[in-house]
Amino acid sequence: ESEATQIDNAESAEAEIQDLRVELDETLSLIAKLKNEVSHCKKSESQALEIVAKTQMQLEAANKMVESLQLEGMNASEAYRNSTLELEKSRSQVKSLEELVSKLQDDL
């Protein structure tokens, strides 16, 4: 080969090496960005899972509170019914006693 051809080949190889270096730098930069994004995504996922866990705990607590309030409501309704029955019973007794008093007064 002639010296000119060798110089052209060397320059061409040097240019190709330079292009490959630039491409390698770009690839390494992209890899670094992707690593940062993966790290950010992992942190975000961890935070999201933590929020989900807290929310589940809050939901469980709320469900227990609902159950407790429903039970209290049922107990209050039962107590109200019992009080109403006692009141009706007392009214009936008062009416009977009033009738008895009236009858006794009439007999006097």
TITIMAR-930299 format. One record per residue: residue in three letters; x, y, z of N, C-alpha, C in turn. Coordinates in steps of 0.001 Angstrom, whole numbers, plus 524288, in hexadecimal, padded with zeros to 5 digits. Layout:
N
ALAXYZXYZXYZ
...
//
This chain:
108
GLU803447FB688000080000800008000080378804E180000
SER80148808D27FDD38044E80DA17FDAB803EE8105B802E4
GLU8077C813C9803B18079A816A98089D802BC81A098092B
ALA800D981C33804F87FC2D81F7D8050F7F76D81C42806A3
THR7F72181776804A87F2C781404806047F306812A080BC9
GLN7F7C38119080DA47F869810468132A7F6DF814E78169A
ILE7F84B81995814FD7F6EA81E43817FA7F0FC81EF4817F8
ASP7EE9481E3A813697E8DC81E99813157E63D81A948169B
ASN7E84E815C7816737E61B81198819C17E6C4812E781F87
ALA7EB59814F4820F07EC6A81655826617E8D181AC28281B
GLU7E82E81EAF824CA7E4BC8230F826137DF158213582686
SER7DDA481DCB822F87D85B81BAA823167D77F8188482810
ALA7DB6E815548297F7DB118123582E477DAE4815C583309
GLU7DE0A819E8832FD7DE1F81DA6837547D8CC82057837DB
ALA7D67D821D4833767D157824508338B7CD3A8208183593
GLU7CDA381B9D833ED7C9EB817A5835BC7CA80816C083B94
ILE7CF69816A883D6E7D062816018430B7CE0C81A9F84607
GLN7CECD81F50843EE7CCA2823F9846797C6AB823AC846A8
ASP7C44782215842527BE9282177842337BCC181D7084633
LEU7BFB0819248469A7BE548150E84A647BEE28170B84FFC
ARG7C2EC81A50850F27C39B81C93856317BEF7820178578E
VAL7BD578234B853D87B8DA826B9854BD7B3FC82373855C8
GLU7B34981F6E8529F7AEC781BF9853547AF028193885896
LEU7B3BA8178A85A297B469814FB85F3B7B323818C6863A4
ASP7B50081DA28633B7B3D082191867367ADEE8227D8679E
GLU7AB55822D88631A7A5AD82397863177A2E781EED8658E
THR7A4D081A3D8644B7A2808157A8667E7A3408155086C66
LEU7A7F98169E86E347A905816A6873D87A5B081AC88769B
SER7A50A81F44874177A1B88235F8764C79C0F8217E876AA
LEU79A4281EEF8728E794ED81CD48728F7944A818AF876C8
ILE7982D8155987769797FD8114C87B79797AD813D8880DE
ALA79AC5817FF881B479AA681ABC886BE7953C81D15887B7
LYS792F281F71883A378DAC821A38842E789B981D5F88574
LEU78A31818F0882C0786908149C883B47872A8127F88940
LYS78C078123988B2678CE6810748908978A4C8142E89460
ASN78AD381944893597884C81D22896BD7826081C9089696
GLU7804981BBB891F177AA081B0689171778CF8162089449
VAL77BCD811EA893CD77A7380D0D8968B77A8F80DF989C6D
SER77EA1810B689E3E77F03811DC8A3D077A5C815268A596
HIS779058191A8A27F7748681C728A3C276F798193D8A3CC
CYS76EE9815CF89FFA76A368127F89FB7769DB80EE88A473
LYS76E5580CC58A61276E57809568AAA776CBF80C5E8AF85
LYS76EC68112B8B00276D48814648B480767758159B8B44F
SER76592817028AFB376000818338AF1A75CAB8136F8B058
GLU75E6580EE58AE8375B8280A108AF9675B6B808FC8B56E
SER75FE0809C08B7F67602F808DA8BD9575C8380C868C082
GLN75C7C811808BEE5758FE815468C16075348813D88C065
ALA75223812338BBA374CC3810B28BA5774B0F80BFD8BD96
LEU74E838082B8BE2B74D348038D8C14A74C5A805058C701
GLU74F73808BC8C8DC74ECF80A8E8CE3B7498180D3C8CEE5
ILE748148106A8CB1374303813148CB4573E9880F168CB0B
VAL73F2F80B218C7B573B33807058C74B73A97804388CC84
ALA73F04802FA8CF0573EC88003D8D40C73C03803978D827
LYS73D60808A38D85573ADA80C228DC1C7350580C9F8DAF5
THR733BD80D0C8D5F472E4580D8B8D46A72B37808A18D5D5
GLN72DA5804148D51272B0E7FF2C8D68872A0F7FEFE8DC69
MET72DEF800C38DF7172D3C800DA8E51D728CE804948E69E
GLN728A08091D8E40C7247380CDD8E52671F2680A9F8E3A0
LEU71EFF807E28DF3D71A188057A8DD807184F801558E15E
GLU71BF97FE258E33571A9B7FA238E70E7188B7FCAA8EC0F
ALA71B23800DD8EDC3719608039E8F27B713F3805F18F19E
ALA7131B8082B8ED0470DFD80A748EBCE709C88063B8EBB2
ASN70B09801BA8E9697073F7FD698E942705ED7FB868EEBD
LYS709E57FB368F225708E67F9A38F78E705757FDAA8FA4D
MET70679802A68F92870353806CC8FB846FDAF8066E8F99B
VAL6FCFC805648F49B6F7B2804C88F2736F4EA800458F522
GLU6F7A07FBD98F5AC6F5497F7558F8506F3CA7F8B58FDEA
SER6F7557FB72900926F6567FCF8905FB6F1A2800A09065C
LEU6F1678046B902C66ED0080814902D16E7E08055C90174
GLN6E8198019E8FDDE6E3617FEAB8FC8B6E17A7FB9990147
LEU6E5257F92E9040D6E3BC7F63B908BE6E1747F9DE90CE2
GLU6E3F67FE6590D966E1E780230911596DC6E803F490FC3
GLY6DBA6804C890AB56D6808065E908C86D26C80236909D6
MET6D3E77FD4B908EB6D0437F8FB909F16CF0C7F8B390FC4
ASN6D3137F94E913066D23E7F928918AF6CED27FDB591A74
ALA6CFBC802509182E6CC90806E2919926C6E780610917E5
SER6C61F803D5913466C0C8802C1911726BE197FEDE9150A
GLU6C0E97FAE19169E6BEBD7F6F591A2F6BD637F97591F6B
ALA6C0E17FCC39215B6BFD77FF739264F6BB1980307925C4
TYR6BA9E805AA9214E6B6138090F920606B10E805DB92048
ARG6B1328015F91D9A6AC8D7FDFF91D746AB207FC23922F2
ASN6AF187FA95925E76AE117F8CD92B406ABC87FD3092E93
SER6ADF0801E592DF86ABEB80660930E96A6538079492F53
THR6A53F8073892A4469FF18082B9285769C298042C92A9B
LEU69DC77FF3692AAE69A747FB2192CF3699887FC1C932BD
GLU69DAA7FD949359269D257FEBD93B2A6997D8035F93BFE
LEU69A0380752938AA696A580BE893916690F280A7093822
GLU68FFF807529341C68AA480591932FD688848025B93789
LYS68BDE7FF0B939B368A437FBD793E2F688F47FF59942D5
SER68C4280346943BA68B4D806EC9480F6864D809FB9472E
ARG6856480BBA942666809680E9B9412E67BCD80B3494231
SER67C438064C940A8677ED802A894183676F4801F294759
GLN67B348017894A5367AA3800DE94FFD67844805C59526D
VAL67A1580A6195095677F180F4C9529A6721E80F9A95170
LYS670AA80E3594CA466B2580E5A94B26667F780AAD94E9A
SER66A12805F894F876674E80235952E0666C78044C95864
LEU66AF8806A695A6366AC8808CE95FAD666FF80D6695FFD
GLU666FA810AF95BE6663468151295BD265DA68131695BD8
GLU65CB780EF9958D76577780CAC958B56560780A6D95E07
LEU659D7807E796087658E9805AA965B5657CB809F4969B0
VAL65AEC80E289697565A188128B96D09654B9814EA96C1B
SER65361815989672864E40817D0965D5649DF81456967EB
LYS64A7680F3C9675D6468180B839693B6461D80BB196F26
LEU64AB380BFA971BB64AB180C3B97773648378114797958
GLN6494B8157F97681646EF81A82978006410281A5897747
ASP63F66817BC97323639C68173F972316372C813F297678
ASP63A0A8100597855637EA80C9097C606378680F55981A5
LEU63AA5813519826D63A848162198767635DA819799875B
//
